[in-house]
Amino acid sequence: MPVADLLVRHADAWGRATRHPFLDAVRDGTLPPAAFDTWLVQDAHFLADLLRFQARLLARAPRPAQAVLAGGCVALVEELDWFTRVAADRGLDLDAPQLPATIAYGDLLYRLDAADVGTALAALWAVERTYLDAWSSALPGAGEYRAFVEHWTVPGFASYVAGLEAAADATGPRDDAVLLEVVAAETAFWGMALA
């Protein structure tokens, strides 16, 4: 079964993760800057966890999947550098403690290290597809958020997500439970900034 079929089978859960009130507030400009800054700092923590997970997955992935995973690792390093610059511009402390939703998401990635490669690839695709669809729902982004929304919806990112989908589809059957865990973690992560 193609991984994209999971989005149809779990459309309600997918919608909660990709059409969240946080994203609506980014789109219409009502999100308080402090909430966005909280989210940015926590997302930088998450990206560091994602890079570690993806680098370990690269080492054990089938050869055909390695190119897309390697490209993703390079992109994550560049994204972390970008976050460092953004944090400096906004006066944010990227060493601030992780919040519970960030810790829980990192724990999920750590558990996925023990999953079979197909499950781990499907989970990574779900992480990135959720992110792409979520930020696409916030287009064009209002005022100070527009450049961020544009940054996270570039065509190159969509191509990367498509490459992950192909890699995940090539590895075999899907586990709905993994998609639902990722979607729940994403939903909680958006909500964390609004708490």
URRA-V752178 format. One record per residue. N is the residue number from 1. RES is the residue in one small letter. PSI is psi as a letter, one per 30 degrees, with the letter a starting at -180 (NA if undefined). Layout:
# URRA-V752178
N:RES:PSI
N:RES:PSI
This chain:
# URRA-V752178
1:m:k
2:p:k
3:v:e
4:a:f
5:d:f
6:l:e
7:l:e
8:v:e
9:r:f
10:h:h
11:a:e
12:d:e
13:a:e
14:w:e
15:g:e
16:r:e
17:a:f
18:t:f
19:r:h
20:h:l
21:p:e
22:f:e
23:l:e
24:d:e
25:a:e
26:v:e
27:r:e
28:d:f
29:g:g
30:t:f
31:l:k
32:p:k
33:p:e
34:a:e
35:a:e
36:f:e
37:d:e
38:t:e
39:w:e
40:l:e
41:v:e
42:q:e
43:d:e
44:a:e
45:h:e
46:f:e
47:l:e
48:a:e
49:d:e
50:l:e
51:l:e
52:r:e
53:f:e
54:q:e
55:a:e
56:r:e
57:l:e
58:l:e
59:a:f
60:r:g
61:a:l
62:p:k
63:r:e
64:p:f
65:a:f
66:q:e
67:a:e
68:v:e
69:l:e
70:a:e
71:g:e
72:g:e
73:c:e
74:v:e
75:a:e
76:l:e
77:v:e
78:e:e
79:e:e
80:l:e
81:d:e
82:w:e
83:f:e
84:t:e
85:r:e
86:v:e
87:a:e
88:a:e
89:d:e
90:r:f
91:g:h
92:l:k
93:d:j
94:l:f
95:d:g
96:a:l
97:p:l
98:q:k
99:l:l
100:p:e
101:a:e
102:t:e
103:i:e
104:a:e
105:y:e
106:g:e
107:d:e
108:l:e
109:l:e
110:y:e
111:r:e
112:l:f
113:d:f
114:a:f
115:a:l
116:d:l
117:v:e
118:g:e
119:t:e
120:a:e
121:l:e
122:a:e
123:a:e
124:l:e
125:w:e
126:a:e
127:v:e
128:e:e
129:r:e
130:t:e
131:y:e
132:l:e
133:d:e
134:a:e
135:w:f
136:s:e
137:s:f
138:a:f
139:l:k
140:p:f
141:g:k
142:a:k
143:g:c
144:e:f
145:y:f
146:r:e
147:a:e
148:f:e
149:v:e
150:e:e
151:h:e
152:w:g
153:t:g
154:v:l
155:p:e
156:g:e
157:f:e
158:a:e
159:s:e
160:y:e
161:v:e
162:a:e
163:g:e
164:l:e
165:e:e
166:a:e
167:a:e
168:a:e
169:d:f
170:a:f
171:t:f
172:g:a
173:p:l
174:r:l
175:d:j
176:d:e
177:a:e
178:v:e
179:l:e
180:l:e
181:e:e
182:v:e
183:v:e
184:a:e
185:a:e
186:e:e
187:t:e
188:a:e
189:f:e
190:w:e
191:g:f
192:m:e
193:a:f
194:l:f
195:a:NA
